[in-house]
Amino acid sequence: MYRKVEHSQTLFINTQTKKMVDQNKEVFRFGFGQSPFMPPQNVQSALREAIGHKEYSSVQGDPELREHIARFHFEHNGLRTRAEDVLVGPGSKILIFTLLMAVQEADVLIPAPAWVSYGPQAQLAGHHVITLPTSYEKRWRITVEALHRAVKSKKFANTILILNYPGNPDGLTYSREELMEISQVARTHRIIVVSDEIYGLLHHQNSHLSFAAFYPERTITTTGLSKWCGAGGWRLGAALLSEGLEPALKEALLGIGSETYSCAPVPVQMAAKVAYQDYKKIKPYISRQTQILKTIGNYCCEKLVTARIKVHPPEGGFYLFLDFSEWKDRLEKRGITTSNELCSALLEEKGVVLLPSEAFGFEPSFLGARLAYVDFDEPHEEESFVIKTHAPKISGGIQALVEWVGDL
């Protein structure tokens, strides 16, 4: 009678973690990927000052904001988009779903691991999901060979590929050569590419490459305020349509938006105009974040590698994807044979909250998990960041995880 829709694993784990904290249990919150950084003071002030804006905006978003977003991303990494091809919505999550709804009967190619909502959204839109396998050895990157195999198993005329880099849950990105190879396959098969670059501004080397630069024919780039601006709950996302997309797609997106979310919250749009107004002025704020996140990510990675947990050093965002396969035999002796059982044991025995790899597209038997290294408070600007001083829950949680593995 009703659709069966699993609850978002990331939102669920956040709720469960809050319950444990309320019960005064020691918890190391590595499960939920929420930025600990506050939006810049002038952006916060702009939101307070915009409280009187109670009117609707156009579905597409405030025209001046769209101009700012287009110019901001061009200054950041050369991404070329016209203001009239920018769509603003209440979060990039709903914009991705709107994009999936706008295309009739498609095969949706999703890497594993991938963000938890891509698959459920594609299924809700009535599409056929094809999982693209990856491996630790290939840095969890999709390959040209995997793409060609997926195309051969297609059911429908339309094909959508969802890319996310720097990635959730792996914290890794793609090289220029890898993006060029993927774009050639996309061009050959006329694939629509949804390039989710929500963590692009948190690239640890500030050298993010947008997929639209390699495949301007049929790429939609999604982004927003939630990660680089620390404003997840404000719900402000943007979709940047590349020049080769058919006008009918834009019309479909606006039509769906008009019948569902109407517009992004207008006070938040006013604040976003300040956030996106000048990339050069906001760059020091972003650089400070990436330096802190890079320091923490590399610290966690180094400690985990000593415990024979397979993990790649992060390249952007604030995630690590952990592979416990080296411990498979010892885990089996303890009755742990799935990623859910692995994460449950860590939570019960050490208070370490991880998200199981099953949530990211893997079979239950794959012993993997995502770690979000954001359990710290933003230090004051004048302070030099020291992990054990400013992020004691990070160092304590990593130590607890390493000890747990060592006791297997």
C-alpha positions as CSV (number, residue, x, y, z in Angstrom):
1,M,0.0,0.0,0.0
2,Y,2.9,2.4,0.8
3,R,6.3,2.8,-0.6
4,K,9.1,1.2,1.4
5,V,11.8,3.8,1.8
6,E,14.7,3.2,4.2
7,H,15.6,6.1,6.4
8,S,18.8,7.9,5.6
9,Q,21.5,6.1,7.4
10,T,23.5,9.3,8.1
11,L,20.4,11.1,9.7
12,F,19.5,7.9,11.6
13,I,23.0,7.6,13.1
14,N,23.0,11.2,14.1
15,T,19.7,10.7,16.0
16,Q,21.1,7.6,17.7
17,T,24.3,9.4,18.7
18,K,22.4,12.3,20.2
19,K,20.3,9.8,22.3
20,M,23.6,8.3,23.7
21,V,25.0,11.7,24.5
22,D,21.8,12.6,26.3
23,Q,22.2,9.4,28.4
24,N,25.7,10.7,29.5
25,K,27.5,7.9,27.6
26,E,31.0,8.6,26.2
27,V,30.6,8.7,22.5
28,F,33.1,9.5,19.7
29,R,30.9,10.9,17.0
30,F,32.5,9.8,13.7
31,G,29.2,8.9,12.1
32,F,27.6,12.1,10.9
33,G,29.3,14.4,8.4
34,Q,28.4,17.9,9.7
35,S,30.9,20.7,9.5
36,P,32.0,22.0,12.9
37,F,32.8,25.4,11.3
38,M,30.4,28.4,11.6
39,P,29.5,30.5,8.6
40,P,31.6,33.7,8.3
41,Q,30.4,36.5,10.6
42,N,29.3,38.7,7.8
43,V,27.2,35.9,6.3
44,Q,25.6,35.3,9.7
45,S,24.8,39.0,10.0
46,A,23.3,39.0,6.5
47,L,20.9,36.2,7.6
48,R,19.8,38.1,10.7
49,E,19.3,41.3,8.6
50,A,17.2,39.4,6.0
51,I,14.6,38.1,8.5
52,G,12.0,40.6,7.0
53,H,12.2,38.8,3.6
54,K,9.1,36.7,3.9
55,E,8.2,36.8,0.2
56,Y,8.7,33.9,-2.3
57,S,11.5,34.2,-4.8
58,S,11.3,32.7,-8.3
59,V,11.7,28.9,-8.4
60,Q,15.1,29.3,-10.1
61,G,16.4,31.6,-7.3
62,D,17.3,35.2,-6.8
63,P,18.9,36.6,-10.0
64,E,21.7,38.4,-8.3
65,L,22.5,35.3,-6.2
66,R,22.7,33.2,-9.4
67,E,25.1,35.7,-10.9
68,H,27.3,35.6,-7.7
69,I,27.3,31.8,-7.8
70,A,28.3,31.6,-11.4
71,R,31.2,34.2,-11.0
72,F,32.3,32.6,-7.6
73,H,32.8,29.1,-9.2
74,F,34.6,30.6,-12.2
75,E,37.0,32.4,-9.9
76,H,37.4,29.3,-7.8
77,N,38.3,26.8,-10.5
78,G,37.3,28.1,-13.9
79,L,33.9,26.5,-14.0
80,R,32.0,28.3,-16.7
81,T,28.2,28.7,-16.2
82,R,25.9,31.5,-17.1
83,A,23.7,32.9,-14.4
84,E,20.6,31.9,-16.3
85,D,21.8,28.3,-16.1
86,V,22.1,28.3,-12.3
87,L,19.2,26.8,-10.3
88,V,19.0,27.5,-6.6
89,G,17.0,25.2,-4.3
90,P,16.6,24.2,-0.6
91,G,19.7,22.0,-0.5
92,S,21.7,20.1,-3.2
93,K,20.0,16.9,-2.0
94,I,16.6,17.9,-3.3
95,L,18.1,19.3,-6.5
96,I,19.7,16.0,-7.2
97,F,16.4,14.3,-6.7
98,T,14.7,16.8,-9.0
99,L,17.3,16.1,-11.6
100,L,16.6,12.4,-11.4
101,M,12.9,13.0,-11.6
102,A,13.3,15.2,-14.7
103,V,14.6,12.3,-16.8
104,Q,12.3,9.6,-17.9
105,E,13.3,5.9,-17.5
106,A,17.0,5.9,-17.1
107,D,19.8,3.6,-16.0
108,V,21.6,5.4,-13.1
109,L,25.2,4.4,-12.7
110,I,26.3,4.8,-9.1
111,P,29.8,3.9,-7.8
112,A,30.2,1.8,-4.6
113,P,31.1,3.4,-2.2
114,A,28.7,6.3,-2.8
115,W,26.7,8.7,-0.7
116,V,23.8,7.0,0.9
117,S,20.9,8.9,-0.8
118,Y,21.8,8.4,-4.5
119,G,20.5,4.9,-4.8
120,P,17.2,5.5,-2.9
121,Q,16.6,8.7,-4.8
122,A,17.1,6.9,-8.2
123,Q,14.7,4.1,-7.1
124,L,12.1,6.6,-6.0
125,A,12.4,8.3,-9.4
126,G,11.6,4.9,-11.0
127,H,15.1,4.4,-12.5
128,H,17.2,1.2,-12.9
129,V,20.3,1.4,-10.6
130,I,23.5,-0.1,-11.8
131,T,26.3,-0.3,-9.2
132,L,29.8,0.4,-10.4
133,P,32.3,-1.7,-8.4
134,T,35.5,-0.2,-7.1
135,S,38.3,-1.4,-4.9
136,Y,40.8,-0.3,-2.3
137,E,43.6,-1.0,-4.8
138,K,42.0,1.4,-7.3
139,R,41.4,4.0,-4.6
140,W,37.7,3.5,-4.7
141,R,37.7,5.2,-8.2
142,I,35.5,4.0,-11.0
143,T,37.3,2.8,-14.1
144,V,36.6,3.1,-17.8
145,E,36.3,-0.7,-18.0
146,A,33.6,-0.7,-15.3
147,L,31.7,2.1,-17.2
148,H,31.8,0.1,-20.4
149,R,30.5,-3.0,-18.7
150,A,27.7,-1.0,-17.1
151,V,26.6,0.5,-20.4
152,K,26.3,-3.0,-21.8
153,S,23.8,-4.0,-19.1
154,K,21.5,-1.0,-19.7
155,K,17.7,-1.3,-19.8
156,F,16.7,2.1,-21.0
157,A,17.7,4.7,-23.6
158,N,18.8,7.3,-21.0
159,T,21.8,7.0,-18.8
160,I,22.8,9.0,-15.8
161,L,26.2,8.8,-14.1
162,I,26.5,10.2,-10.6
163,L,30.0,11.3,-9.6
164,N,30.9,12.7,-6.2
165,Y,34.4,14.0,-5.5
166,P,36.1,14.8,-3.2
167,G,33.9,11.9,-2.1
168,N,31.6,10.9,0.6
169,P,32.4,8.4,2.1
170,D,36.0,8.2,0.9
171,G,37.5,11.7,1.0
172,L,39.2,11.1,-2.3
173,T,39.2,12.9,-5.7
174,Y,39.9,12.2,-9.3
175,S,43.0,13.2,-11.3
176,R,42.8,15.2,-14.5
177,E,43.7,12.0,-16.5
178,E,40.9,10.0,-14.8
179,L,38.3,12.7,-15.4
180,M,39.4,12.9,-19.1
181,E,39.0,9.2,-19.5
182,I,35.6,9.1,-17.9
183,S,34.4,12.1,-20.0
184,Q,35.4,10.3,-23.2
185,V,33.2,7.3,-22.2
186,A,30.4,9.7,-21.3
187,R,30.7,11.5,-24.6
188,T,30.6,8.2,-26.6
189,H,27.4,7.1,-24.9
190,R,25.8,10.5,-24.4
191,I,25.6,10.0,-20.7
192,I,24.1,12.7,-18.5
193,V,26.5,13.3,-15.6
194,V,25.4,14.6,-12.2
195,S,28.7,15.8,-10.7
196,D,28.1,16.3,-7.0
197,E,30.9,18.7,-6.1
198,I,29.6,19.8,-2.7
199,Y,33.1,19.2,-1.2
200,G,35.0,20.8,-4.1
201,L,35.8,23.9,-2.1
202,L,37.3,21.7,0.7
203,H,39.9,20.1,-1.6
204,H,42.9,20.0,0.6
205,Q,45.3,21.4,-2.0
206,N,42.7,23.9,-3.3
207,S,43.0,22.3,-6.8
208,H,39.6,20.9,-7.4
209,L,38.7,20.1,-11.1
210,S,35.1,20.3,-12.2
211,F,33.9,17.6,-14.5
212,A,32.0,20.1,-16.6
213,A,35.4,21.4,-17.8
214,F,36.0,18.0,-19.5
215,Y,32.4,17.3,-20.5
216,P,30.4,20.5,-21.0
217,E,27.9,18.8,-23.3
218,R,25.8,17.0,-20.6
219,T,27.0,17.8,-17.1
220,I,25.1,19.2,-14.1
221,T,27.3,20.3,-11.3
222,T,25.7,20.4,-7.8
223,T,27.0,22.3,-4.8
224,G,25.8,24.5,-1.9
225,L,26.5,26.1,1.4
226,S,26.4,23.0,3.7
227,K,30.0,21.9,3.6
228,W,32.4,24.8,2.8
229,C,30.2,27.4,4.6
230,G,29.2,25.2,7.5
231,A,25.5,25.9,6.9
232,G,23.9,22.5,6.4
233,G,20.7,23.3,8.2
234,W,20.2,26.5,6.2
235,R,19.4,24.3,3.2
236,L,20.8,26.2,0.2
237,G,22.0,24.3,-2.8
238,A,22.7,25.1,-6.4
239,A,22.7,23.2,-9.7
240,L,24.9,24.5,-12.5
241,L,23.8,23.4,-15.9
242,S,26.5,23.1,-18.6
243,E,26.1,24.7,-22.0
244,G,25.3,21.5,-24.0
245,L,22.2,20.4,-22.1
246,E,18.9,20.6,-23.8
247,P,16.6,23.5,-22.8
248,A,13.9,21.0,-22.1
249,L,15.8,19.7,-19.1
250,K,15.9,23.1,-17.5
251,E,12.2,23.5,-18.1
252,A,11.5,20.2,-16.5
253,L,13.6,21.1,-13.5
254,L,11.8,24.4,-13.0
255,G,8.4,22.7,-13.5
256,I,9.2,20.0,-10.8
257,G,10.5,22.7,-8.5
258,S,7.4,24.8,-8.9
259,E,5.2,21.8,-7.9
260,T,7.3,20.7,-4.9
261,Y,9.7,23.0,-3.0
262,S,8.6,26.4,-4.7
263,C,11.9,28.1,-3.8
264,A,14.8,28.1,-1.4
265,P,14.2,30.1,1.8
266,V,14.6,33.7,0.8
267,P,16.4,35.0,4.0
268,V,19.0,32.2,3.3
269,Q,19.3,33.3,-0.3
270,M,20.0,36.9,0.9
271,A,22.7,35.5,3.2
272,A,24.1,33.3,0.4
273,K,24.5,36.5,-1.7
274,V,27.1,37.6,0.8
275,A,28.7,34.2,1.0
276,Y,29.1,34.0,-2.8
277,Q,29.8,37.7,-3.4
278,D,33.6,37.6,-3.6
279,Y,35.7,34.4,-3.8
280,K,38.9,36.1,-3.1
281,K,37.6,37.6,0.2
282,I,36.2,34.3,1.3
283,K,39.3,32.2,0.3
284,P,41.2,32.7,3.7
285,Y,38.1,31.4,5.5
286,I,38.0,28.3,3.3
287,S,41.8,27.8,3.4
288,R,41.8,27.8,7.2
289,Q,39.2,25.1,7.2
290,T,41.0,22.9,4.7
291,Q,44.3,23.2,6.6
292,I,42.7,22.0,9.8
293,L,40.8,19.2,8.1
294,K,43.9,18.1,6.3
295,T,45.8,18.0,9.6
296,I,43.1,15.9,11.3
297,G,42.5,13.6,8.3
298,N,46.2,12.8,7.9
299,Y,46.6,12.3,11.7
300,C,43.7,9.8,11.7
301,C,44.9,8.0,8.7
302,E,48.4,7.5,10.1
303,K,47.1,6.1,13.4
304,L,44.7,3.7,11.6
305,V,47.3,2.4,9.2
306,T,49.5,1.4,12.2
307,A,46.6,-0.8,13.3
308,R,46.5,-2.5,9.9
309,I,43.3,-0.8,8.8
310,K,43.4,-0.1,5.1
311,V,42.7,3.5,4.4
312,H,43.9,6.1,1.9
313,P,45.0,9.6,3.0
314,P,42.2,12.1,2.4
315,E,42.3,14.6,-0.4
316,G,39.2,16.7,0.4
317,G,36.2,17.0,2.6
318,F,36.2,15.3,6.0
319,Y,35.8,11.5,5.5
320,L,37.9,8.4,5.6
321,F,36.7,5.0,4.3
322,L,38.1,2.2,6.4
323,D,38.7,-1.3,5.1
324,F,38.9,-3.9,7.9
325,S,39.5,-6.9,5.6
326,E,42.9,-7.6,7.1
327,W,41.1,-8.5,10.3
328,K,38.4,-10.7,8.7
329,D,39.5,-14.0,10.3
330,R,39.7,-12.5,13.8
331,L,36.4,-10.7,13.5
332,E,34.7,-13.9,12.3
333,K,36.0,-15.6,15.5
334,R,34.1,-13.0,17.4
335,G,31.0,-13.6,15.4
336,I,31.4,-10.4,13.4
337,T,30.8,-11.1,9.7
338,T,29.0,-7.9,8.4
339,S,29.7,-4.2,8.4
340,N,26.6,-3.6,10.6
341,E,27.9,-6.0,13.2
342,L,31.3,-4.4,13.0
343,C,29.9,-0.9,13.7
344,S,27.6,-2.2,16.4
345,A,30.4,-3.8,18.3
346,L,32.5,-0.7,18.1
347,L,29.6,1.4,19.4
348,E,28.8,-0.9,22.2
349,E,32.3,-1.6,23.4
350,K,34.1,1.6,22.7
351,G,31.5,4.3,22.0
352,V,33.0,4.8,18.5
353,V,30.3,5.7,16.0
354,L,31.0,4.7,12.4
355,L,28.7,4.2,9.5
356,P,28.7,0.7,8.0
357,S,29.8,0.2,4.4
358,E,26.5,-1.5,3.6
359,A,24.9,2.0,3.7
360,F,27.2,3.0,0.8
361,G,26.4,0.3,-1.7
362,F,28.4,-2.7,-0.5
363,E,27.3,-6.2,0.3
364,P,26.8,-6.7,4.0
365,S,29.8,-9.1,4.2
366,F,32.2,-6.3,3.2
367,L,33.9,-5.2,6.4
368,G,34.1,-1.5,5.8
369,A,33.0,1.7,7.4
370,R,33.0,5.5,7.0
371,L,34.7,7.8,9.5
372,A,33.7,11.5,9.6
373,Y,36.5,13.4,11.4
374,V,34.4,16.4,12.5
375,D,33.9,15.7,16.2
376,F,35.6,18.9,17.3
377,D,34.8,22.6,18.0
378,E,36.1,25.3,15.7
379,P,39.1,27.0,17.4
380,H,39.3,30.7,17.6
381,E,40.9,32.4,14.6
382,E,44.0,33.5,16.6
383,E,44.8,30.0,17.8
384,S,47.1,27.6,16.1
385,F,45.4,24.3,15.7
386,V,46.6,21.4,17.9
387,I,44.8,18.1,17.7
388,K,45.0,17.0,21.3
389,T,44.0,20.5,22.5
390,H,41.3,21.4,20.0
391,A,40.1,18.0,18.9
392,P,40.4,15.7,22.0
393,K,37.4,13.6,20.9
394,I,39.1,12.9,17.6
395,S,42.4,11.7,19.2
396,G,40.5,9.8,21.9
397,G,38.2,8.1,19.4
398,I,41.0,7.1,17.1
399,Q,42.9,5.7,20.1
400,A,39.8,3.7,21.2
401,L,39.4,2.3,17.7
402,V,43.0,1.3,17.4
403,E,42.9,-0.3,20.9
404,W,39.7,-2.3,19.9
405,V,41.4,-3.6,16.8
406,G,44.5,-4.5,18.8
407,D,42.5,-6.6,21.2
408,L,40.9,-8.8,18.5
